[in-house]
Amino acid sequence: MKHIGIVCEGPTDFVILSRVIDTITKELNCYLRLQPEENCAGQYGNGWKGVLKWCRDHADIKNLFMQGVAPALDFLVIQMDGDVSRKDKPSHCLCASVMCEKKIKRDPLNYPIDCDTTTCPVVLPCEDHAPPVDGYRTHLKGLIAAALRETDRTCIVIPCDSTEAWVIAAYDSPANVEQLEAPWENVIARGKSYHGIRIPGQKKRARIFEEFAPVVCENWEKVKQLCQSAQDFEQSIHTIVAAASQ
Amino acid sequence: MNLRKITIENFKCLYDVSFEPGKVNVFIGANGSGKSTVLEAVGLLSAAMTDRVDSTSLQRKGVRLSVSALYKSHFKSINRKKLTVGLSLEWEDGACPDPFRYDVHLTTPTDDDFWKYHAEALYQGNAKIGGRSHASQQQGSSYVGFYLQDNDPKLAAARKIAQEFSSYGIFQPSTLILRGTVPDTSQAAPLGLNGGRLAEAIDSLIQKKDGDLFFGDLYMEDILEMIDWADDISVDIPKNSYINANIPTMRQVIKFTDRYMKKTAQFTGYDASEGALYVLFMLALAMHPQGPSVFAVDSFDHALNLRLSKKMIQVFCEQVIQHEKCVFLTTHNPLVLDGLDLCNDDIRLFAMDRDSNGYAQIKRILVSQELIDEGQPLSRLWINGRLGGVLALL
């Protein structure tokens, strides 16, 4: 059994990631949901900015943070959805092609406080990261790695367009599922239920994902075939587990 | 109805304080800073305004009964003691252009149980529209509030506050009462001050609509996100299959199914986690249509895990505001603060500290955009002493 810390955008991601890791490692692991502190306005406690903030806040003490409390963490999993790269301009603030006079000074986490969204020079899709899905993954992995400064015993996972793509891959197996935009709104929550699982109020809840999770795990091979992000994730987990056991 | 200002004079450690409440008012402060006394002062004001003031009316509102002399401030620094306890409430009613104000001065009981009305005054804008003074010729009983005695129809608009304010109570649930094994001596409807009648209140809130199960206005799934071990919550009559026959019970019990156990393994509030019962109690208070419009909860975070405290206050604030209620809360849990959206003016945070004379001070905490941008959570600001409301221990 491993002790694994997960920093993710929300509780539904935590459910899927933890169950999938159990499937990959073939054992029941112990998980901690790590969460950044919110600011006074309740911001940055979740979502991609929360994930990025956690990485920054812990960059200096990551190893101590993992080892300094018993039981120690064997590794970290950091998750951010690929749709961040597709639709959130501030995630591209620091990209090379962006010509912005505030580039040095401004912090993407404060966007749009410092910026006017209508005149922002970021153009989406960002030309630095084409083609879309691979580009999203590369870009966001780079963003997280830069915030962490080192990624020892850290698995970065970027499901595209979001973790829901893995759910759809497990249930419906459509081709190009990672290119499907907003899978929750456009597929899962379109009706009152999805494959017999009720979606009250079309609201994302951890409990609904707990019903999805066994199906994702049972069909994990299929999910990997359809989602490069799932394949990368499994590879990354195997590498870290192998390194940890040496 | 919006409460605009509450002023308290010469009541216990509240010698001369006022504050401007919103819809959700959270008081933080060291032990003994006067948080609970504020809740009691509002209870005293409610009794004075809408009823009469005696042990029965105060107990009904959850105000602790003291020795008569101790109701008034007894600070060493006061040379000349004030004769009366003074209370004032300003409020506005959407239908009237001018705000209302009710002032009352009460003398504490001497050789009987009754507080005496020394003076009362009711204003609309700057105009006095009702009241009486100690010297008035036609003052009626000086032991009964002016609101109960003056039926002048011209005061109808001002009287509306009494309907909402009369059911004020300080709720402080007890685990044994929530579990349903001990009766609540404060038998108020729909919920007792210490958690009585929770099963009945929940029963009237759970309903099925269009195939979905609701708890008041919330999907049951949203409640179950907070009580994450539960798969189902319902209300039933006690049966031997889910509660031991030797346990005393009420007429109705809350029945739970644990999602990790077989559906047949049902149990009641007696065996459930106390946190689940507190969550249900707080939400029932906020949502129940027959529940009080203005109320207080002492130690809001009792028995709640830290992340649950934060989530609970978020949901609770939404429901209180949505149901147009007004609540006064105390807490010692920093995570409760992180669930407060102080950018919403309906949600207000007050820190309480004693000055060098021991007088309790109430200070509203406002947070600037610059500080928000700094990324400091309220919990950290409180722990670090920036908000006040902490003991001077290092």
Boltz contact constraints between the chains, C-beta under 6 A:
constraints:
  - contact:
      token1: [A, 37]
      token2: [B, 377]
      max_distance: 6.0
  - contact:
      token1: [A, 38]
      token2: [B, 338]
      max_distance: 6.0
  - contact:
      token1: [A, 38]
      token2: [B, 377]
      max_distance: 6.0
  - contact:
      token1: [A, 39]
      token2: [B, 372]
      max_distance: 6.0
  - contact:
      token1: [A, 39]
      token2: [B, 375]
      max_distance: 6.0
  - contact:
      token1: [A, 40]
      token2: [B, 367]
      max_distance: 6.0
  - contact:
      token1: [A, 40]
      token2: [B, 371]
      max_distance: 6.0
  - contact:
      token1: [A, 40]
      token2: [B, 372]
      max_distance: 6.0
  - contact:
      token1: [A, 40]
      token2: [B, 378]
      max_distance: 6.0
  - contact:
      token1: [A, 41]
      token2: [B, 343]
      max_distance: 6.0
  - contact:
      token1: [A, 41]
      token2: [B, 372]
      max_distance: 6.0
  - contact:
      token1: [A, 42]
      token2: [B, 341]
      max_distance: 6.0
  - contact:
      token1: [A, 200]
      token2: [B, 212]
      max_distance: 6.0
  - contact:
      token1: [A, 200]
      token2: [B, 219]
      max_distance: 6.0
  - contact:
      token1: [A, 200]
      token2: [B, 221]
      max_distance: 6.0
  - contact:
      token1: [A, 201]
      token2: [B, 219]
      max_distance: 6.0
  - contact:
      token1: [A, 205]
      token2: [B, 221]
      max_distance: 6.0
  - contact:
      token1: [A, 205]
      token2: [B, 225]
      max_distance: 6.0
  - contact:
      token1: [A, 207]
      token2: [B, 221]
      max_distance: 6.0
